[in-house]
């Protein structure tokens, strides 16, 4: 398992930071033009949701790093949930008997 973990730890995964969500009428979306402002029902001071594979894994606050944005992590779910988020819903159901996310998480945490 040690070799498999070394390979897994080198994988790149997309991290998505959700600024906010809003439901809109399709006609309003169709009418978007450059300069359109979409108001979100979220305070600028609220935590942002961190997602891997479109599954929430934690929260953070927006920060400015030079000319870039960043996220200061304020909450991270348990390691098993983060590992489970890496698979698709179909994979999670199909391989649930083969891979235990908690065992993988424990193995990852024991790595130096």
Backbone bond lengths (Angstrom), bond angles and torsions (degrees), N, CA, C in turn:
res aa  C-N    CA-C-N  psi(-1)  N-CA   C-N-CA  omega(-1)  CA-C   N-CA-C  phi
1 X - - - 1.454 - - 1.522 110.92 -
2 X 1.349 118.17 -26.93 1.453 121.10 -177.39 1.529 111.55 -61.00
3 X 1.342 117.63 -41.92 1.454 120.81 178.27 1.523 110.73 -64.50
4 X 1.338 117.24 -42.11 1.458 120.56 178.24 1.524 111.26 -61.04
5 X 1.327 117.52 -40.87 1.466 120.67 179.97 1.520 111.08 -65.72
6 X 1.323 117.35 -38.54 1.465 120.03 178.68 1.528 109.79 -61.61
7 X 1.319 117.03 -40.12 1.464 121.20 178.24 1.517 110.63 -67.43
8 X 1.310 116.66 -44.55 1.467 121.27 -179.20 1.529 110.78 -61.42
9 X 1.320 116.64 -41.18 1.468 120.30 -177.35 1.521 112.96 -67.32
10 X 1.329 118.33 -15.64 1.468 121.53 177.99 1.532 112.61 -91.36
11 X 1.320 117.86 -5.50 1.462 120.94 -179.30 1.523 111.18 -70.12
12 X 1.322 115.96 142.51 1.465 121.61 172.32 1.522 108.17 -92.59
13 X 1.323 116.63 133.45 1.464 121.03 176.76 1.527 108.28 -128.80
14 X 1.329 116.88 143.02 1.466 118.52 179.65 1.533 111.49 -76.80
15 X 1.305 116.00 131.04 1.459 122.38 173.70 1.516 106.78 -102.16
16 X 1.322 116.75 125.89 1.461 121.89 178.79 1.525 107.89 -110.11
17 X 1.319 116.07 131.41 1.457 122.02 176.35 1.523 106.96 -109.40
18 X 1.321 116.01 118.83 1.468 120.92 -175.43 1.522 108.87 -91.37
19 X 1.312 114.16 112.97 1.457 120.95 177.85 1.526 110.29 -72.63
20 X 1.307 116.69 -39.69 1.460 122.19 179.45 1.509 109.63 174.93
21 X 1.312 115.72 170.09 1.461 121.64 178.15 1.517 108.99 -135.74
22 X 1.305 114.24 152.42 1.463 119.48 178.82 1.516 108.71 -154.68
23 X 1.304 117.16 141.27 1.455 122.34 173.41 1.517 107.55 -91.61
24 X 1.340 114.89 132.88 1.467 119.73 -179.49 1.518 109.55 -134.94
25 X 1.320 115.16 154.76 1.463 119.78 174.03 1.517 109.15 -69.97
26 X 1.297 116.65 142.07 1.455 121.95 -179.75 1.526 111.39 -57.33
27 X 1.317 116.72 -37.65 1.465 120.23 178.42 1.517 112.27 -60.89
28 X 1.345 116.68 -37.52 1.465 120.08 177.80 1.529 110.98 -67.17
29 X 1.330 116.55 -39.16 1.462 120.49 178.22 1.531 109.74 -65.98
30 X 1.316 116.39 -40.69 1.460 121.19 178.89 1.527 111.12 -58.87
31 X 1.329 116.33 -32.85 1.455 121.23 -176.29 1.533 113.89 -85.45
32 X 1.337 118.09 3.73 1.468 120.36 176.79 1.517 110.80 -56.64
33 X 1.317 115.84 139.22 1.466 122.83 172.18 1.531 105.87 -136.64
34 X 1.322 117.39 161.38 1.467 118.10 175.38 1.523 110.13 -54.70
35 X 1.293 116.28 130.79 1.464 121.39 -178.02 1.518 113.12 102.67
36 X 1.343 117.86 -12.15 1.463 120.88 177.01 1.525 108.72 -61.54
37 X 1.312 116.29 135.69 1.466 121.69 176.86 1.521 108.15 -110.16
38 X 1.319 116.18 128.46 1.461 122.16 177.56 1.524 106.96 -109.57
39 X 1.323 115.94 116.64 1.461 120.43 179.86 1.519 109.37 -81.14
40 X 1.328 115.38 135.70 1.458 121.06 178.21 1.521 108.88 -107.86
41 X 1.305 115.73 144.67 1.467 120.84 -179.39 1.527 109.68 -83.92
42 X 1.335 115.66 58.04 1.454 120.27 -179.11 1.522 108.05 -147.57
43 X 1.321 115.72 133.10 1.457 120.58 177.92 1.529 109.58 -70.31
44 X 1.317 116.07 147.27 1.459 120.84 178.07 1.529 111.31 -65.39
45 X 1.325 117.71 -14.78 1.470 122.06 -179.33 1.527 113.12 -93.29
46 X 1.330 117.72 -8.85 1.464 120.42 -178.80 1.521 111.67 -75.08
47 X 1.325 114.87 153.19 1.459 120.23 175.02 1.522 110.52 -64.08
48 X 1.317 115.45 149.96 1.459 122.75 176.46 1.527 108.03 -99.72
49 X 1.308 116.29 148.09 1.461 120.40 -179.41 1.525 110.07 -85.95
50 X 1.327 116.48 134.42 1.459 123.00 175.87 1.522 108.00 -100.75
51 X 1.330 116.29 129.87 1.464 120.43 -178.46 1.525 110.91 -128.93
52 X 1.309 114.89 143.21 1.459 123.89 168.28 1.517 105.63 -121.87
53 X 1.329 117.17 128.98 1.468 121.19 179.61 1.531 110.96 56.38
54 X 1.328 115.47 36.53 1.460 124.33 -179.83 1.535 112.96 61.38
55 X 1.324 116.20 23.03 1.469 121.16 176.57 1.523 108.80 -119.05
56 X 1.332 117.50 132.90 1.465 119.66 -178.38 1.526 111.72 -65.78
57 X 1.342 115.53 135.51 1.461 120.41 176.80 1.522 112.16 -125.14
58 X 1.348 117.29 -11.48 1.452 119.70 -179.05 1.517 111.54 175.68
59 X 1.327 115.09 -169.27 1.460 122.60 -179.22 1.525 109.74 -136.66
60 X 1.316 115.73 160.04 1.449 120.00 177.01 1.513 111.60 -160.45
61 X 1.321 115.03 172.18 1.458 122.86 178.85 1.520 109.45 -112.86
62 X 1.319 116.09 140.33 1.458 120.55 177.37 1.522 109.26 -68.47
63 X 1.331 115.53 137.54 1.460 121.84 176.00 1.523 108.17 -135.84
64 X 1.320 115.67 157.07 1.453 120.52 176.67 1.521 107.80 -103.49
65 X 1.343 115.07 129.17 1.459 121.40 179.19 1.523 106.32 -121.85
66 X 1.312 116.54 98.45 1.462 119.73 -174.25 1.519 108.97 63.31
67 X 1.319 116.66 -120.95 1.465 121.75 178.45 1.529 111.78 -97.64
68 X 1.323 118.01 5.61 1.466 122.06 -177.26 1.519 111.44 -111.60
69 X 1.312 114.85 161.88 1.456 121.54 170.84 1.515 108.71 -91.09
70 X 1.303 115.69 155.01 1.453 122.21 173.90 1.514 108.26 -145.60
71 X 1.304 116.80 179.66 1.462 122.18 177.67 1.521 108.42 -132.83
72 X 1.321 115.86 125.66 1.462 121.18 172.57 1.525 106.65 -91.96
73 X 1.309 116.67 115.95 1.461 121.90 -176.71 1.524 109.11 -69.12
74 X 1.341 115.77 126.96 1.467 121.05 -179.95 1.527 112.31 -109.97
75 X 1.331 116.47 -20.24 1.467 120.87 178.80 1.520 108.11 -153.21
76 X 1.312 116.31 137.76 1.455 121.91 174.74 1.518 107.49 -132.06
77 X 1.336 115.92 131.77 1.463 120.56 177.99 1.516 110.61 -65.68
78 X 1.320 115.51 176.06 1.454 119.98 -178.72 1.532 110.74 -65.49
79 X 1.328 117.61 154.86 1.473 120.46 -177.40 1.534 113.56 -56.81
80 X 1.317 118.07 -36.72 1.460 120.42 179.50 1.520 112.06 -61.25
81 X 1.320 117.31 -40.62 1.466 121.26 178.12 1.518 111.58 -66.32
82 X 1.342 116.39 -38.42 1.465 119.47 178.83 1.524 111.16 -67.13
83 X 1.313 117.10 -39.59 1.468 120.54 178.04 1.524 109.62 -67.38
84 X 1.325 117.44 -42.56 1.470 121.02 179.75 1.522 111.10 -61.99
85 X 1.329 117.46 -31.98 1.466 121.23 -179.28 1.521 112.11 -67.02
86 X 1.315 117.85 -18.51 1.461 120.73 -178.11 1.518 112.78 -73.63
87 X 1.333 118.35 -21.96 1.465 120.90 179.57 1.505 110.66 -94.78
88 X 1.339 116.54 161.80 1.454 120.43 176.05 1.518 108.88 -80.15
89 X 1.311 117.18 166.16 1.464 120.94 179.34 1.525 110.88 -59.40
90 X 1.347 116.19 -40.24 1.458 119.64 -179.94 1.518 110.37 -65.76
91 X 1.350 116.01 -42.91 1.455 120.20 179.67 1.517 110.88 -64.70
92 X 1.321 116.16 -38.99 1.461 119.51 -178.45 1.516 110.62 -61.12
93 X 1.334 117.07 -41.01 1.454 119.77 178.95 1.508 112.28 -74.05
94 X 1.324 117.95 -40.18 1.457 121.94 -175.73 1.512 112.05 -73.11
95 X 1.338 117.39 -33.05 1.447 119.60 -175.09 1.519 112.76 -107.87
96 X 1.301 117.66 10.93 1.460 120.23 -177.55 1.517 111.38 -58.72
97 X 1.337 117.55 -33.14 1.451 120.65 179.98 1.530 111.43 -76.57
98 X 1.329 118.33 -22.25 1.449 121.79 -174.22 1.528 113.00 -94.21
99 X 1.326 117.72 -36.73 1.458 121.38 -175.13 1.512 109.23 -124.46
100 X 1.323 115.87 124.60 1.453 121.43 177.40 1.525 107.65 -100.96
101 X 1.344 118.04 112.06 1.470 120.04 -177.81 1.524 113.13 -55.69
102 X 1.322 118.20 -33.36 1.464 120.04 179.67 1.525 111.31 -67.28
103 X 1.347 116.86 -37.37 1.469 120.19 177.12 1.523 110.81 -67.11
104 X 1.316 116.71 -41.82 1.462 120.50 178.22 1.519 109.55 -63.91
105 X 1.327 116.89 -43.65 1.469 121.07 179.25 1.525 110.54 -60.87
106 X 1.332 116.76 -43.46 1.475 119.94 178.79 1.518 110.59 -62.32
107 X 1.329 117.12 -40.32 1.459 121.00 178.69 1.529 110.57 -65.24
108 X 1.330 117.09 -41.04 1.468 120.91 178.55 1.530 110.96 -63.32
109 X 1.320 116.16 -42.19 1.455 120.29 -178.55 1.521 112.19 -68.19
110 X 1.324 116.87 -24.82 1.458 119.57 -179.29 1.525 112.45 -84.22
111 X 1.358 116.86 -5.69 1.469 121.64 178.24 1.520 109.46 -70.84
112 X 1.303 116.62 144.46 1.476 120.60 177.91 1.485 111.78 -85.38
